[in-house]
């Protein structure tokens, strides 16, 4: 039941040893942030936010919050190690069904 869900996020994905092409995340409100947690062993991954022309070191243990629907982002190939990401996000349809309002901005 919704009253027992232990997180403010309505969705969770585990991404394993996979690069992600440049994208924006559909199905989310522009005001919502996604929480991305980079895990793994000895990798040299770069997290890119193309709209900001930013390339960020995405080492194991890095936690990033991003407005995934607004900012185009990607994770490129890395040369060594294992790379895992736990992505927490909110989907509009889940919040609509649960009657959870979103900010007007």
N, CA, C and O atoms as a DFTB+ gen file, in Angstrom:
420 C
 N C O
     1  1       0.826      -1.183       0.000
     2  2       0.000       0.000       0.000
     3  2       0.874       1.251       0.000
     4  3       2.008       1.228       0.478
     5  1       0.338       2.336      -0.538
     6  2       1.077       3.595      -0.629
     7  2       1.467       4.106       0.755
     8  3       2.542       4.683       0.915
     9  1       0.623       3.908       1.742
    10  2       0.920       4.408       3.080
    11  2       2.111       3.693       3.717
    12  3       2.647       4.176       4.714
    13  1       2.534       2.562       3.168
    14  2       3.653       1.808       3.719
    15  2       4.922       1.888       2.867
    16  3       5.931       1.277       3.220
    17  1       4.895       2.617       1.765
    18  2       6.073       2.732       0.904
    19  2       7.147       3.516       1.651
    20  3       6.874       4.627       2.104
    21  1       8.375       2.972       1.799
    22  2       9.374       3.568       2.684
    23  2      10.235       4.672       2.056
    24  3      11.301       4.984       2.585
    25  1       9.806       5.252       0.971
    26  2      10.649       6.222       0.274
    27  2       9.801       7.342      -0.308
    28  3       8.621       7.154      -0.603
    29  1      10.418       8.512      -0.472
    30  2       9.717       9.583      -1.181
    31  2       9.708       9.319      -2.683
    32  3       8.917       9.922      -3.408
    33  1      10.571       8.432      -3.158
    34  2      10.659       8.110      -4.576
    35  2       9.686       6.983      -4.915
    36  3       9.491       6.065      -4.117
    37  1       9.073       7.053      -6.101
    38  2       8.100       6.032      -6.497
    39  2       8.709       4.947      -7.370
    40  3       8.036       3.970      -7.697
    41  1       9.964       5.101      -7.751
    42  2      10.608       4.102      -8.588
    43  2      12.070       3.935      -8.246
    44  3      12.702       4.832      -7.689
    45  1      12.600       2.766      -8.589
    46  2      13.992       2.448      -8.326
    47  2      14.498       1.569      -9.459
    48  3      13.826       0.617      -9.856
    49  1      15.674       1.882      -9.977
    50  2      16.305       1.065     -11.017
    51  2      17.728       0.765     -10.599
    52  3      18.390       1.596      -9.978
    53  1      18.195      -0.417     -10.939
    54  2      19.601      -0.760     -10.765
    55  2      20.182      -0.909     -12.161
    56  3      19.699      -1.712     -12.960
    57  1      21.207      -0.142     -12.451
    58  2      21.867      -0.172     -13.761
    59  2      23.249      -0.765     -13.535
    60  3      24.010      -0.268     -12.704
    61  1      23.576      -1.817     -14.263
    62  2      24.807      -2.563     -14.037
    63  2      25.686      -2.581     -15.281
    64  3      25.272      -3.041     -16.345
    65  1      26.918      -2.069     -15.128
    66  2      27.918      -2.117     -16.198
    67  2      27.339      -1.704     -17.550
    68  3      27.492      -2.410     -18.547
    69  1      26.689      -0.577     -17.568
    70  2      26.001      -0.121     -18.773
    71  2      26.203       1.376     -18.948
    72  3      26.014       2.145     -18.005
    73  1      26.582       1.788     -20.138
    74  2      26.609       3.216     -20.384
    75  2      25.210       3.663     -20.773
    76  3      24.426       2.875     -21.302
    77  1      24.897       4.922     -20.512
    78  2      23.594       5.447     -20.901
    79  2      23.816       6.571     -21.891
    80  3      24.601       7.488     -21.647
    81  1      23.123       6.492     -23.002
    82  2      23.237       7.529     -24.022
    83  2      22.613       8.817     -23.497
    84  3      21.831       8.796     -22.547
    85  1      22.957       9.905     -24.105
    86  2      22.444      11.212     -23.695
    87  2      20.920      11.224     -23.793
    88  3      20.352      10.873     -24.827
    89  1      20.263      11.636     -22.699
    90  2      18.800      11.581     -22.655
    91  2      18.243      12.509     -21.576
    92  3      18.970      12.999     -20.711
    93  1      16.948      12.730     -21.655
    94  2      16.150      13.323     -20.580
    95  2      15.153      12.257     -20.150
    96  3      14.750      11.423     -20.962
    97  1      14.756      12.273     -18.901
    98  2      13.883      11.231     -18.377
    99  2      12.414      11.607     -18.525
   100  3      11.967      12.560     -17.888
   101  1      11.648      10.886     -19.346
   102  2      10.230      11.187     -19.521
   103  2       9.415      10.715     -18.314
   104  3       9.889       9.918     -17.505
   105  1       8.203      11.211     -18.208
   106  2       7.293      10.738     -17.185
   107  2       7.519      11.322     -15.810
   108  3       6.963      10.836     -14.825
   109  1       8.336      12.368     -15.734
   110  2       8.621      12.998     -14.460
   111  2       8.250      14.470     -14.542
   112  3       8.260      15.058     -15.623
   113  1       7.925      15.057     -13.416
   114  2       7.652      16.492     -13.380
   115  2       8.980      17.246     -13.438
   116  3       9.970      16.781     -12.872
   117  1       9.025      18.400     -14.109
   118  2      10.273      19.172     -14.179
   119  2      10.816      19.563     -12.812
   120  3      12.017      19.789     -12.667
   121  1       9.953      19.645     -11.810
   122  2      10.395      20.046     -10.472
   123  2      10.967      18.881      -9.657
   124  3      11.476      19.099      -8.557
   125  1      10.894      17.667     -10.167
   126  2      11.373      16.505      -9.416
   127  2      12.843      16.227      -9.688
   128  3      13.327      16.355     -10.813
   129  1      13.527      15.847      -8.637
   130  2      14.921      15.448      -8.753
   131  2      15.032      13.936      -8.677
   132  3      14.288      13.284      -7.944
   133  1      15.969      13.383      -9.442
   134  2      16.314      11.971      -9.358
   135  2      17.554      11.863      -8.484
   136  3      18.415      12.742      -8.519
   137  1      17.651      10.803      -7.709
   138  2      18.847      10.558      -6.908
   139  2      19.584       9.381      -7.530
   140  3      19.031       8.287      -7.652
   141  1      20.826       9.607      -7.921
   142  2      21.650       8.577      -8.540
   143  2      22.824       8.271      -7.620
   144  3      23.539       9.178      -7.194
   145  1      23.019       7.001      -7.319
   146  2      24.117       6.584      -6.451
   147  2      25.044       5.693      -7.268
   148  3      24.641       4.636      -7.754
   149  1      26.288       6.134      -7.412
   150  2      27.291       5.384      -8.160
   151  2      28.012       4.425      -7.217
   152  3      28.534       4.830      -6.179
   153  1      28.032       3.153      -7.595
   154  2      28.698       2.115      -6.808
   155  2      29.614       1.316      -7.712
   156  3      29.606       1.510      -8.928
   157  1      30.390       0.436      -7.150
   158  2      31.217      -0.439      -7.956
   159  2      32.623      -0.556      -7.415
   160  3      32.903      -0.220      -6.265
   161  1      33.503      -1.044      -8.280
   162  2      34.883      -1.310      -7.899
   163  2      35.822      -0.685      -8.926
   164  3      35.788      -1.036     -10.105
   165  1      36.647       0.228      -8.476
   166  2      37.766       0.777      -9.261
   167  2      37.388       1.176     -10.690
   168  3      38.031       0.741     -11.646
   169  1      36.367       1.988     -10.836
   170  2      36.021       2.466     -12.178
   171  2      36.307       3.957     -12.288
   172  3      36.380       4.673     -11.290
   173  1      36.466       4.397     -13.512
   174  2      36.794       5.807     -13.794
   175  2      35.701       6.438     -14.648
   176  3      35.970       7.010     -15.704
   177  1      34.478       6.326     -14.178
   178  2      33.313       6.762     -14.938
   179  2      33.140       8.274     -14.884
   180  3      33.480       8.911     -13.887
   181  1      32.606       8.846     -15.971
   182  2      32.290      10.271     -16.062
   183  2      30.781      10.416     -16.256
   184  3      30.189       9.766     -17.117
   185  1      30.168      11.281     -15.441
   186  2      28.755      11.629     -15.571
   187  2      28.692      12.963     -16.290
   188  3      29.224      13.958     -15.797
   189  1      28.048      12.999     -17.448
   190  2      27.979      14.219     -18.255
   191  2      26.593      14.837     -18.184
   192  3      25.582      14.141     -18.283
   193  1      26.560      16.148     -18.012
   194  2      25.311      16.912     -18.107
   195  2      25.509      17.848     -19.295
   196  3      26.083      18.929     -19.164
   197  1      25.028      17.414     -20.445
   198  2      25.304      18.107     -21.694
   199  2      24.767      19.534     -21.702
   200  3      25.426      20.435     -22.221
   201  1      23.584      19.753     -21.136
   202  2      22.993      21.094     -21.138
   203  2      23.844      22.105     -20.373
   204  3      23.776      23.303     -20.644
   205  1      24.632      21.636     -19.433
   206  2      25.504      22.519     -18.653
   207  2      26.954      22.446     -19.101
   208  3      27.821      23.123     -18.548
   209  1      27.213      21.607     -20.122
   210  2      28.568      21.349     -20.598
   211  2      29.464      20.928     -19.438
   212  3      30.605      21.377     -19.324
   213  1      28.925      20.050     -18.569
   214  2      29.647      19.600     -17.384
   215  2      30.001      18.128     -17.500
   216  3      29.189      17.317     -17.945
   217  1      31.203      17.792     -17.101
   218  2      31.650      16.414     -16.996
   219  2      32.138      16.209     -15.569
   220  3      33.101      16.841     -15.135
   221  1      31.467      15.324     -14.849
   222  2      31.728      15.136     -13.432
   223  2      32.303      13.751     -13.168
   224  3      31.863      12.765     -13.759
   225  1      33.281      13.685     -12.284
   226  2      33.822      12.398     -11.864
   227  2      32.717      11.655     -11.128
   228  3      32.061      12.216     -10.250
   229  1      32.515      10.398     -11.486
   230  2      31.392       9.600     -10.978
   231  2      31.936       8.355     -10.272
   232  3      31.567       7.227     -10.600
   233  1      32.805       8.578      -9.315
   234  2      33.482       7.507      -8.590
   235  2      32.501       6.710      -7.725
   236  3      31.407       7.189      -7.428
   237  1      32.893       5.484      -7.317
   238  2      32.052       4.732      -6.390
   239  2      31.791       5.549      -5.121
   240  3      32.707       6.149      -4.560
   241  1      30.541       5.564      -4.681
   242  2      30.168       6.327      -3.498
   243  2      29.620       7.712      -3.799
   244  3      29.166       8.406      -2.890
   245  1      29.657       8.125      -5.068
   246  2      29.136       9.437      -5.455
   247  2      27.613       9.411      -5.482
   248  3      27.012       8.488      -6.031
   249  1      26.990      10.427      -4.889
   250  2      25.538      10.572      -4.930
   251  2      25.235      11.871      -5.668
   252  3      25.774      12.924      -5.327
   253  1      24.382      11.797      -6.667
   254  2      24.055      12.945      -7.494
   255  2      22.547      13.145      -7.518
   256  3      21.788      12.185      -7.652
   257  1      22.123      14.377      -7.391
   258  2      20.710      14.728      -7.570
   259  2      20.619      15.546      -8.852
   260  3      21.380      16.495      -9.039
   261  1      19.693      15.185      -9.734
   262  2      19.569      15.877     -11.013
   263  2      18.087      15.972     -11.399
   264  3      17.312      15.046     -11.160
   265  1      17.715      17.086     -11.989
   266  2      16.382      17.224     -12.571
   267  2      16.428      16.506     -13.918
   268  3      16.674      17.122     -14.955
   269  1      16.189      15.204     -13.887
   270  2      16.407      14.343     -15.043
   271  2      15.529      14.631     -16.240
   272  3      15.913      14.326     -17.370
   273  1      14.365      15.210     -16.024
   274  2      13.506      15.560     -17.160
   275  2      13.979      16.845     -17.836
   276  3      13.754      17.049     -19.029
   277  1      14.632      17.701     -17.068
   278  2      15.048      19.010     -17.572
   279  2      16.444      18.965     -18.201
   280  3      16.661      19.533     -19.271
   281  1      17.381      18.295     -17.540
   282  2      18.780      18.309     -17.982
   283  2      19.147      17.034     -18.730
   284  3      18.945      15.925     -18.236
   285  1      19.687      17.214     -19.923
   286  2      20.145      16.075     -20.719
   287  2      21.433      15.543     -20.102
   288  3      22.357      16.312     -19.833
   289  1      21.501      14.217     -19.873
   290  2      22.626      13.631     -19.169
   291  2      22.971      12.248     -19.726
   292  3      22.172      11.623     -20.424
   293  1      24.180      11.788     -19.398
   294  2      24.648      10.488     -19.884
   295  2      25.796       9.988     -19.019
   296  3      26.407      10.744     -18.264
   297  1      26.069       8.704     -19.150
   298  2      27.262       8.096     -18.562
   299  2      27.978       7.389     -19.699
   300  3      27.439       6.493     -20.348
   301  1      29.212       7.824     -19.915
   302  2      29.987       7.243     -21.014
   303  2      30.693       5.969     -20.569
   304  3      30.664       5.595     -19.396
   305  1      31.315       5.328     -21.517
   306  2      32.072       4.109     -21.249
   307  2      33.220       4.395     -20.284
   308  3      33.795       5.483     -20.300
   309  1      33.544       3.437     -19.466
   310  2      34.678       3.536     -18.564
   311  2      35.659       2.432     -18.926
   312  3      35.284       1.452     -19.570
   313  1      36.900       2.583     -18.519
   314  2      37.955       1.676     -18.966
   315  2      38.239       0.520     -18.018
   316  3      38.721      -0.525     -18.455
   317  1      37.951       0.683     -16.729
   318  2      38.303      -0.364     -15.774
   319  2      37.179      -0.583     -14.773
   320  3      36.304       0.269     -14.615
   321  1      37.203      -1.721     -14.103
   322  2      36.339      -1.970     -12.960
   323  2      34.889      -2.281     -13.297
   324  3      34.508      -2.446     -14.456
   325  1      34.104      -2.353     -12.237
   326  2      32.675      -2.634     -12.307
   327  2      31.920      -1.374     -11.919
   328  3      32.309      -0.684     -10.977
   329  1      30.840      -1.066     -12.640
   330  2      30.070       0.153     -12.358
   331  2      28.598      -0.186     -12.198
   332  3      27.999      -0.842     -13.051
   333  1      28.020       0.273     -11.085
   334  2      26.607       0.069     -10.801
   335  2      26.005       1.403     -10.373
   336  3      26.667       2.216      -9.727
   337  1      24.760       1.614     -10.735
   338  2      24.047       2.817     -10.312
   339  2      22.694       2.391      -9.763
   340  3      21.999       1.565     -10.354
   341  1      22.337       2.967      -8.628
   342  2      20.981       2.825      -8.114
   343  2      20.304       4.161      -8.367
   344  3      20.703       5.182      -7.806
   345  1      19.283       4.156      -9.208
   346  2      18.567       5.380      -9.585
   347  2      17.209       5.391      -8.886
   348  3      16.402       4.476      -9.045
   349  1      16.979       6.443      -8.114
   350  2      15.690       6.656      -7.439
   351  2      14.987       7.794      -8.170
   352  3      15.610       8.810      -8.477
   353  1      13.695       7.634      -8.451
   354  2      12.982       8.664      -9.209
   355  2      11.509       8.660      -8.853
   356  3      11.015       7.740      -8.200
   357  1      10.809       9.707      -9.293
   358  2       9.366       9.833      -9.078
   359  2       8.674       9.874     -10.438
   360  3       9.084      10.629     -11.320
   361  1       7.645       9.081     -10.608
   362  2       6.876       9.055     -11.848
   363  2       5.553       9.783     -11.645
   364  3       4.864       9.576     -10.646
   365  1       5.211      10.631     -12.599
   366  2       3.969      11.402     -12.524
   367  2       2.734      10.519     -12.364
   368  3       1.865      10.821     -11.546
   369  1       2.643       9.434     -13.131
   370  2       1.443       8.594     -13.097
   371  2       1.225       7.952     -11.729
   372  3       0.087       7.783     -11.292
   373  1       2.316       7.596     -11.056
   374  2       2.187       7.012      -9.714
   375  2       1.664       8.065      -8.748
   376  3       0.780       7.788      -7.937
   377  1       2.214       9.276      -8.838
   378  2       1.768      10.337      -7.942
   379  2       0.326      10.744      -8.241
   380  3      -0.442      11.029      -7.322
   381  1      -0.042      10.772      -9.521
   382  2      -1.426      11.091      -9.890
   383  2      -2.387      10.074      -9.279
   384  3      -3.413      10.440      -8.706
   385  1      -2.045       8.806      -9.408
   386  2      -2.929       7.759      -8.882
   387  2      -3.041       7.819      -7.364
   388  3      -4.101       7.535      -6.806
   389  1      -1.944       8.191      -6.691
   390  2      -1.941       8.265      -5.231
   391  2      -2.502       9.596      -4.723
   392  3      -2.674       9.779      -3.518
   393  1      -2.791      10.540      -5.658
   394  2      -3.325      11.838      -5.268
   395  2      -2.312      12.756      -4.621
   396  3      -2.666      13.612      -3.810
   397  1      -1.024      12.574      -4.988
   398  2       0.042      13.397      -4.427
   399  2       0.237      14.628      -5.327
   400  3       0.565      14.473      -6.504
   401  1       0.043      15.837      -4.804
   402  2       0.221      17.044      -5.629
   403  2       1.695      17.332      -5.885
   404  3       2.562      16.934      -5.108
   405  1       1.966      18.029      -6.983
   406  2       3.315      18.447      -7.343
   407  2       3.415      19.976      -7.213
   408  3       2.409      20.681      -7.294
   409  1       4.642      20.473      -7.010
   410  2       4.809      21.930      -6.980
   411  2       4.380      22.561      -8.304
   412  3       4.442      21.919      -9.353
   413  1       3.956      23.793      -8.251
   414  2       3.478      24.495      -9.460
   415  2       4.632      24.877     -10.398
   416  3       4.389      25.152     -11.573
   417  1       5.868      24.900      -9.913
   418  2       6.997      25.319     -10.758
   419  2       7.522      24.201     -11.590
   420  3       8.470      24.391     -12.353
